[in-house]
Amino acid sequence: MSDPAALAPVRRALLSVSDKTGVIEFARGLAKRSVALLSTGGTASLLRDAGLAVADVADVTGFPEMMDGRVKTLHPAVHGGLLALRDNAEHVAAMAAHGIAPIDLLVVNLYPFEATVAKGADYDTCIENIDIGGPAMIRAAAKNHAHVAVVVDTEDYAAVLADMDAHDGQTSPGFRRTLAQRAYARTAAYDAAVSTWLASAIGETAPRRRAFAGTLAQTLRYGENPHQTAAFYADGSGRPGVATAKQWQGKELSYNNINDTDAAFELVAEFDPAEAPACAIIKHANPCGVARGATMLDAYKAAYDCDRTSAFGGIVALNRPLDAATAQEICQIFTEVVIAPGADDAARAVFAAKKNLRLLTTDGLPDPTTPGLTCRQVSGGFLVQDRDNGVIAAADLRVVTRRAPTEAELADLLFAWKVAKHVKSNAIVYVKGGATVGVGAGQMSRVDSTRIAARKSADMAEVLGLGEPTVRGSVVASDAFFPFPDGLLTAAEAGATAVIQPGGSMRDADVIAAADAAGLAMVFTGQRHFRH
């Protein structure tokens, strides 16, 4: 049995990489340490052009690369060199009998399948970018990590040379184990990407086996609570948001920061920046204020005035680049994170004085209509569903009451509906003049959500010195149907004049009759937005 704790000399390395970043410098480092270089195709040519002595895999196997490069490393001379146990007499004898030389270091990064898919390539092009020989070699070398070091990430090149220098040209067992784990994680992620793409390509919505993968973006101080460990992984999709954002300042994002920032940015992206500036303020993944305005400053102030108490320590998301005037206003209270599609120099200068405030900018907004998957773990498994990319326009609405909404009510109803989509169920959202004036979230009873949202409006009226609650003359959105008239009547009593809801209750007729009796206008969307 091989000694997993032994140092392993590096005398011969096979390099075959798609991503050529840093490979010349790494190969030079190996050559300086008297490591013989073996390579394939484009990598061999690149190294040779750089003045390095390189043997071709084709010369070792006795077979040329063939079938458009599909077959080049699938040969006993390669896999025997990777898999042979150096301290096993039978393996050593087999190598000698068949002229197989050991390969002590494998450096492979795979065909860019994920990038090819992300570019929208056609089916045949994606198929040609599925690597076969690379994963086979990686798995072989990782299995034999008692003797072989395997490198799949360019950022590990320097660490390999440092480990060799620290051990007189040999690699240490702990380091090889780490490299092996990274190697298997890479092939697992690669296969997950291929299987997920293929399922989509053939229209398979519920494949027999489903795999997800990610690349470590950040280790976190802790999870939702200090006793929980956590890390943040990027899925490689490139969807604009916290995973792709540039952080300009502030301390490291926490688990809760990332979760809430994602919720805020996905919400504000519902509002087209070409139409008007919009702002969403989030606390614990629920909006405490959302508004549009003539300027970004106006939008922020209106969103803040929905619930100033909850906005303290919240997340602010903008659908347009941040300007200095808005930045100055945001700085009036403690804010955890601000995320926007950009920020001008003046705005960044304002925030520079707030060292604990994190400013994130992205290259754009996530498209709320783009399909995708969401995943949630449960005991013994996980739930997978399509992302809620449902969008309702005025033409999709069905007026079910005697009175139709006015033009102003209709605009607010559609605004409220977009917000309700991002509020934890049971969700109730009051809106007036393009701004939320009351939000009720996460209650077991829809009536309770309706009352809580109205109460928040009354509380804010006192703070703002208004004569009546801001909910008076508002419209209200419900993420799911009213099962009884009581929730709707509670909203009417609070001051709502129009209602948007999915419809579909067994008692729709009773609810409609109650709306007519109260003089409300009500529209059905035919679409529900539960969010748990």
Beta strands, then each sheet from edge to edge (+ up, - down):
strand 1: 8-9
strand 2: 12-17
strand 3: 36-39
strand 4: 55-56
strand 5: 105-109
strand 6: 149-151
strand 7: 170-171
strand 8: 215-220
strand 9: 230-234
strand 10: 246-249
strand 11: 278-283
strand 12: 286-292
strand 13: 314-318
strand 14: 335-340
strand 15: 358-361
strand 16: 373-378
strand 17: 381-386
strand 18: 398-399
strand 19: 428-431
strand 20: 436-440
strand 21: 475-478
strand 22: 498-501
strand 23: 521-524
sheet 1: 1+ 7-
sheet 2: 4+ 3+ 2+ 5+ 6+
sheet 3: 8+ 9-
sheet 4: 10+ 15- 14- 13- 11+ 12-
sheet 5: 16+ 17-
sheet 6: 18+ 23- 22- 21- 19+ 20-
end
